[in-house]
Amino acid sequence: MDPILTGIATSVIVKGAKFLYGQAKKVLRAWRKRGLDPEAPLAEVLEPPREVTMGDARPLSEPVNEAMADVLADLKDMVEHVKDEDLDPDSQEARKAVAELRELLENVMRTPITFEGEPPRTLEVSDISVTVEEVEGYVAGVRARADKLAATSTFRNITVKAGNVKKEGKVIGWDQSQ
């Protein structure tokens, strides 16, 4: 069983599945509309149930690649069976589908989504490599607000390689500015 969802009440899994399903549906619909009209609005951000906490969402305007939309649609369809309780919410398959949809939606919505009763999760950022030939402005391998990071965040293997850094240029591996 996925350790992220271990110990979470069945009712929370079902309510979380309903929320994630609905949010994924809104995102996919918005992406389709924006594919036809780039001025169409971003995905509507749903209000989560009290058992689910979501930070300040900033939905992606479009999928990073075609695979992202396909995977989101597939996971939404899988979680539909959990939300409708056609699939036992306590099964490993159901909890894995919910966990995977949540993880993808966290990337799409650019914010954490937490279930009631869940222990704090860690943020792990690794293997970031940025290479630039010339820098006139500012380049950071990772830029993250330290006050918004999980207390158990880890950053490793962040490299930035720059050729010519001009006088007004600045290169940094990890920027924790506010």
RAWO-V764188 format. One line per field, one symbol per residue. ss: DSSP state (2 for helix, 1 for strand, 0 for the rest). phi: phi as a letter, one per 30 degrees, with the letter a starting at -180 (. if undefined). burial: # if it has 9 or more other ideal C-beta (glycine too) atoms within 8 Angstrom, else .. A space follows every 10 residues. Layout:
BEGIN
ss = ???
phi = ???
burial = ???
END
This chain:
BEGIN
ss = 0022200002 2222222222 2222222222 2222220000 0000000000 0111000000 0000022222 2222222222 2220000000 0222222222 2222222220 0011100000 0001111111 1111100111 1110022200 0001111111 1111100001 11111000
phi = .dddcdidee dddddddddd eddddddddd ddddddbedd ddedcddddd dbcbdddbed daddaddddd dddddeddde ddddhdcedd dddddddddd dddddddddh adbbceidde cccbcahcbb bbdbbccbbb dbbbdedcdd dcdbbahcbb cbdccdeddb bbdbccdd
burial = .#..#..#.. .######### ########## #.##...... ..#.#..#.. ##.#..#.## ..#....##. ###.##.### ###...#.#. ...####### ##.###.### ######.#.. #.#.##.### .#.##...## ##.#....## ..##...### .#..#...#. ##.#....
END
